[in-house]
Amino acid sequence: METNLIYKEESYRIIGKCMEVHNELGHGFLEIVYKDALELVFKQDGIPFEREKEYEVWFRGVLLPHNFYADFVVENKIILEVKCVSILTEEHIARTINYLKVSGNKLGLLVNFGRGKLEYKRLF
């Protein structure tokens, strides 16, 4: 089953970078600190990404006035959502799935830096 994972190598690399950040910073910082650290790591390691990528939302053929902003889009195909919470909720999962819907991307990684151990979910 492992061999059927979408973007397996890319997602392992991204989670590995998240683990590096978590190992160095630990838990307890605000989300923005982890996002800043990830941006630095991605740049240093030559991993292509866009931060706070904006997506339009359409409903019944009408462009809605408010857009979605994904924390990161890595390698132009993987949504990376960063959280710093005591527990990941259905709301966090639903939001990441909505990013996938509006972006057309196939894989979302929801990563939580808010606990002693890095937590992550693969969403598709």
N, C-alpha and C positions, 0 to 999 in steps of 0.2 A: 504494500500500500504506500509506503514512503516514496517509492519511485514515481508515483502519480501526482505528487504535490506540484501545484502550479508555482513557477518561479522559485523552485526549491533553493538553488544556490544563492540567488539574489536575496531571498528572505533570510536565509541563514546568515549571510554577510551583514544584513541590516540589524538583525537581532544581536549578532556578535558585537556590533558597534554600540548598541544600546547597553549591552552587558559591560563593555569597557567603561562607558560613562557611569553606569550604576556602581561599578566596582570602585571607581575613583571618587565619586561624589557621595555615594551612599544614598540614603533616603531622607526626606524631610525638607528639601528645597521646594520652591515654587516651580510649577511647570515650565515657566519661561527660562529658568536656569538650565533645565535639562534640554530644552529646545536649543538654547544658545550653545551648549556643549556639543550636542549632536551636529549642529551646523558646522562647528569647528572641526570635529572629527571627520565628517563627510568631506569637507574641503581638503583637509590634510591628506586624506586617503584617496582623493580623486574619485569619489563616488558622486555621480551627477544627481542633483536634487533641485527642487524648487520649494521654498518655504512659504507658508501661508498662501498657497495657490488658490486663486479665486475661481469658483464655478458658478455659472448661472443656473437658475432653477426655473423650469418651465412647467406650467400647469394649464391644461386644456388649451394648449396652443398660445398661451400668453406668458411672456417673460415676467416673472415676479420681481418686485422692486428690491428684494433682499437676496443676497448671494450667500453661498457656502464658502468657507475658507478651510481647506484641509491643512493640517499642520505641516506636513511634508508630502511631496510626491517624489519618490526616489526612482531613478532610472526611467522616468517618464511613464511608469506603469504600476507602481506600488504605492498605495496610500499608507502613510505612517501617521497614526494618531497617538499623541503623547498625553498621558494622564499622570497625575500625582494625587492619588486618592487612596483611602483605606481599603476600598473594595470596588472592583469594576462592576457596573450595573448594566441592566438591560438597556438603559438610556444611552450609555457609552457605546454599546454594541450597535444599537439601532442607528445612532448618528454615523458611525463608521460605515455601516451598510448603505446609508443614504449617500454618503460621499462616493461610494462605489457606483451607485445608480447614476448620479448626476455627472460623474467623470467618465463613465464608460470603462474604467479600469476593472480588472478582474480579481485583484487581491488587495486586501486591507490588513494591516498589522496594527493592532491596538496594544499599546505598551504602557504598563503602569510602573512608575518609579516610586510610588508612594508607600511601599512596604520594604521590609528588610531584604526580600528576595525579589528580583525583577520578575514581573508577570507579563505574559503576552498571549494574545489570541490571534489566530489566523482567520480572517473572514473573507468569504468569496461569494 
